[in-house]
C-alpha cells in the first residue's frame, strides 16, 4: 500500500503560481476556484485524499507556503 499524506498551504504566502500543481505526481492539487487570499491569488489546495506525502509540491514552492505531512503526523518538509 502506498504511503498516505496531506498538505497544508499557508494562504498568506501562496501566490497561485501553480508550480506545485504541475509538479504533483499524484495530481491531487489545484488552485482553489472559490477562495482568494489577501493578495488576490487563488491559493493551492488538495482535491482528493490520494496524497502520498512525497513533498515534491513543497520543494517546488518558491514561497515555502506548503507543509507536507505523512499520516503518522510526522512533518516531512517545511
Order of alpha helices (4+ residues) and beta strands (2+ residues): beta-alpha-beta-beta-alpha-beta-beta
